[in-house]
Structure formats: structure tokens, C-alpha cells
Amino acid sequence: MLQIENIKLKLDEDEALLRKKAASVLRLPETDILELTVLRKAVDAREGIRFVYTLRAVLRDEKRALRRHNKQVTPVREEPYRLPAPVEPPDLPPVVVGAGPGGLFCALALARCGVPPILLERGRDVEHRQADVERFWETGALDLQSNVQFGEGGAGAFSDGKLNTGTRDMRHRFILETLVSHGAPESILTDAKPHVGTDYLQKVLVSLRRELTDLGCDIRFGHRLTGLEREGGAVKALQVEGPEGPYTLKTGQTVLALGNSARDTFEMLHAAGVPMEPKPLAVGVRVEHRQADIDMAQYKAQAGHPRLPAASYKLSCHLENGRGVFSFCVCPGGAVVAAASEMDRAVTNGMSLYTRDGNNCNGGLLVSITPEDFPGNGPLDGIAFQRTLEECAFAAGGGAFTAPAQRLEDFLLRRPSAGPGQVRPTYRPGVRWCNLWDVLPEFICDSLAQALPLLDKKVRGFAHPDAVLTAVETRSSCPLRILRDESGQSALRGLWPCGEGAGYAGGIMSAAADGLRAAEQVLSCFSSI
């Protein structure tokens, strides 16, 4: 099998032409191509709009094509990811803590290999969770255990559902194919920037839960890890708070697939002596534009073409003050939403449906933060830093999780905003217009103000006067890392930290891949069948 790179189609050209173009690159008759599949599809808007494809081809004579030394053509050497061989189940089932992408894929791998785990999730199943989140967005009534951060699917269940990642891992294709088998759009298998959308993600979660249950997993919603029992340097049991009260759960292997907002759990682990360290993070605001303006900036005269997706962007700059400012989790055609998980602390996030057909485009606009910016030098000091920002945002919003917001032009002039211009904010439960320089630390505002004109040069109109800045975005990544060794375990044996909340991932795909990796390591402790 051969891989063919950089095959381009114009907007008005049909994909039926791909075979002809591939044959031209291979310098072979079309009849010599026995099979042709699309591996990847991207939009290139740099010099006129083109769709750019990566193809996989099966030929009558592959050696003949390779002898032509075409840089666009390479042999495919990738081996598909395969789960480990089935093993003998232990007397005590392993426990997976957290039902985000890391925990779900860890549980799935364990169950398919003959070791269905107990899966603890502090939040509710996605059907009840969706109702809880909608009520919060409408009324500001926050459920501390069922919200945008906690519950089946993790924080990614109420996001854009982006599946692109900056890492290369053979597990990624397995993850995408698993999601498709549970109802995700098949387009995620070929799109260069795949996304599921929160609407599809919630359907996928229900189907995935059904498979886990059929395989024998004991899924416990509303069960929160509250303590560890140790013996001889290893975890022997967990203390759990469930709907019927506290109980002890004996186990020999525990996978910590925590979300990055499980702050009370981090505090418990630290008090229990689990080694961890502070790590860099990024905080800032959500910036919101009209989607039509972003489309025009990226697609120029072709903006609005029915074959083009809602345009996105990926921006960054390095400032003279040493800080980086960058876009994060951009949601074309989406909305800014309340993402708090603690009382009296306001947090923003972005969300969009699969169609991405909303009027606005929003993205995190974040400033890099290092542990030196924290109030102390302990592993929990990043959480304290986040909480301080969230408390200031909550107070500036006036309570009830209304968020402070400002027009971009007013922000650059350091004057309070009185209301919106052309861009209408989408944040629910609502915004309160203010001066963000009175809300956020000076160094964060100053970095954003320096960056905005620079980013406007990369995407014209990014610094539009009526763009809306909504504060505060603090949950882009975990502010600490739970240390693990080459075996994947903590120094407290039998404890496998994994995923975003443990500091080893940054999004759905990388968290799911780390969950699979944790399952592989746990399975290595058992005897193969």
C-alpha cells in the first residue's frame, strides 16, 4: 500500500477526480489503481482555496511506482493498533476513577481484554448531566457534582469535541474508529481537524456506556474518591463517597483518570503523600467574533461557499516580556458557556455543535503562566492562583455566575464597556459589561493588549473593535502533574495517574490515548490467557 500526499482539488472539482490526479502523480494508468481511499482532507486557504488530500492506494505494481522516486509517494509502514492479549482476571477488579476520555478508553481496553473494571464517576450520566448543565446556564443554579467539568464524558462532553492533536500515536486511529462505531460522524476519520460536536458526543457516550456495561463493567455514577488506604507502599483500598454514604472499596490497581478540575481530589492525594509537582498553565479570556468576519478573513472572496466549513484560526505570538499569548480551543459557529465547578467562582469555556452553524466564533485567548507566577512553590499553588482569578471574575460579574465582559476596543483603551456593538455575546447565564483591567492581574491584561495588534496582522479583523472579551478562562490545562515512573505508576504502587487531570494530556485524543496506555500497563500485571 502506498500513501500519496498533497493531491489538490479546487472548490468546484468533484472528489471523483482524485483517482485521475493520483494516477497522474503515480504516472500510471488509472486502471492500475486497484483501491483508493481518502486518509486525510484539509482546507488550504493560503493562495486561493484548495482541498488538500492524503490518499492511500493499492496498485497492481507498487514497486514500479516507487522506482520513480516521487516525494509525494511513500510506502505505508504503519501497523494498526491492537489491544493486548486477553488476560486472566484478578480476584479484585481494577478501579478506574473518572469517566472522561482517559477513563472511558482505559475501561474499554481493560474490559475488552477480559478485565472489566469498576468505573467511578463523581458526576451523573450524560442524560441527567445535560439537564443539570442546561439548568445552570439558564438560572445560574450550579450542581457541584454534575456540571460542565464533572460527569460522564468529562469536560469534553460540553465543548467543540475537537479530536485533533499535536502528537503522533498509533492509538489515535483506534480511538477515532471506536468513536465512529458508537455513532460519531465518519468524517472524523478523514478530516484534518476532526470534531464531533457536543451533540454527537453525548450520543456516543450513551452507546459507549452500553458496550462497557455489556462487557461487565460496574459503572458507578455519583461516587467520589475521598481517600486512600495503603499498605507497604501500595494502595490496598479506596475510600468512596456514594449516594448511600461512604464505603471502602478494596483493589490492587487504581487508574486515576481525573479531570483537571478535580481540585478536592488533588488536595486529598497531596495530603496522602502522592508525589506531584506544579506545572505551567495558561489563563485569559474567551474572545468572540462574528463567524462571517472570520470566514471573510480566512476565505476572502470564497467566504460563504457551501462546500467550505466554518472557518477557524490558530494564533500565537511571543512578547518582549517573555510571555506567550495564543488561541486555544477555538469553536467556530459556537457559543461561550459557563463552566464553573465551585461556588462563587466564574469560569468560561467554548462549545459548538457538529454543524457549527452559530452566528459567532469564539476561542480562548490565553497568556502563558509558569509556577513562578503562583503565590507559593507547592504543587497546589496553581489551583490557588486559578481560584483567585475565578473569584475576581465572579465578583465582577455581580454573582449568579454572570461573567464580566468588555468590547475589545474598550479593553485596549482601558475604559469600561457600556454594552455590545456588532458582536452579541453568547455566554450564558449572561454578561456584565465592565473594565477587565479591574478584574484580571495587570500582567495578564498587558500581555493580551500587546498581543492583539500582533494577532490582527495574522488574521485581519481579529482585533475588531466590537469583538467581545469574556472572563475568565482558567481550565485550559491542569496546573499540576501527578508523578509516575516508566511503569506508569506513582511512587505509591498500584496507582496509575493518567490523562489530562494527571498532567499528561491536553484534549480528548491525547487523554484517550493515555487511558489506553494506562490500561496496557495495568494489563501487564496479569497473566495472559
C-alpha positions, 0 to 999 in steps of 0.5 A: 500500500502506498500513501500519496500526499498533497493531491489538490482539488479546487472548490468546484472539482468533484472528489471523483477526480482524485483517482485521475490526479493520483494516477497522474502523480503515480504516472500510471494508468488509472486502471492500475489503481486497484483501491483508493481511499481518502486518509486525510482532507484539509482546507488550504486557504493560503493562495486561493482555496484548495482541498488538500488530500492524503490518499492511500492506494493499492496498485497492481505494481507498487514497486514500479511506482516507487522506482520513480522516486516521487516525494509525494509517494511513500510506502505505508509502514504503519501497523494498526493498533491492537489491544493486548492479549486477553488476560486472566482476571484478578480476584479484585477488579481494577478501579478506574476513577473518572469517566472522561476520555482517559477513563472511558478508553482505559475501561474499554481496553481493560474490559475488552481484554477480559478485565472489566473494571469498576468505573467511578464517576463523581458526576451523573450520566450524560442524560441527567448531566445535560439537564443539570448543565442546561439548568445552570446556564439558564438560572445560574443554579450550579450542581457541584457534582454534575456540571460542565467539568464533572460527569460522564464524558468529562469536560469534553462532553460540553465543548467543540469535541475537537479530536485533533492533536499535536502528537503522533500515536498509533492509538489515535486511529483506534480511538477515532474508529471506536468513536465512529462505531458508537455513532460519531460522524465518519468524517472524523476519520478523514478530516484534518481537524476532526470534531464531533460536536457536543451533540454527537458526543453525548450520543456516543457516550450513551452507546459507549456506556452500553458496550462497557456495561455489556462487557461487565463493567460496574459503572458507578455514577455519583461516587467520589474518591475521598481517600486512600488506604495503603499498605507497604507502599501500595494502595490496598483500598479506596475510600468512596463517597456514594449516594448511600454514604461512604464505603471502602472499596478494596483493589490492587490497581487504581487508574486515576483518570481525573479531570483537571478540575478535580481540585478536592481530589488533588488536595486529598492525594497531596495530603496522602503523600502522592508525589506531584509537582506544579506545572505551567498553565495558561489563563485569559479570556474567551474572545468572540467574533462574528463567524462571517468576519472570520470566514471573510478573513480566512476565505476572502472572496470564497467566504460563504461557499457551501462546500467550505466549513466554518472557518477557524484560526490558530494564533500565537505570538511571543512578547518582549516580556517573555510571555506567550499569548495564543488561541486555544480551543477555538469553536467556530459557529459556537457559543461561550458557556459557563463552566464553573465547578465551585461556588462563587467562582466564574469560569468560561469555556467554548462549545459548538455543535457538529454543524457549527452553524452559530452566528459567532466564533469564539476561542480562548485567548490565553497568556502563558503562566509558569509556577513562578507566577503562583503565590507559593512553590507547592504543587497546589499553588496553581489551583490557588492562583486559578481560584483567585482569578475565578473569584475576581471574575465572579465578583465582577460579574455581580454573582449568579455566575454572570461573567464580566465582559468588555468590547475589545476596543474598550479593553485596549483603551482601558475604559469600561464597556457600556454594552455590545456593538456588532458582536452579541455575546453568547455566554450564558447565564449572561454578561456584565459589561465592565473594565477587565483591567479591574478584574484580571492581574495587570500582567495578564491584561498587558500581555493580551493588549500587546498581543492583539495588534500582533494577532490582527496582522495574522488574521485581519479583523481579529482585533475588531473593535466590537469583538467581545472579551469574556472572563475568565478562562482558567481550565485550559490545562491542569496546573499540576502533574501527578508523578509516575515512573516508566511503569506508569505508576506513582511512587505509591504502587498500584496507582496509575495517574493518567490523562489530562487531570494527571498532567499528561494530556491536553484534549480528548485524543491525547487523554484517550490515548493515555487511558489506553496506555494506562490500561496496557500497563495495568494489563501487564500485571496479569497473566495472559490467557 
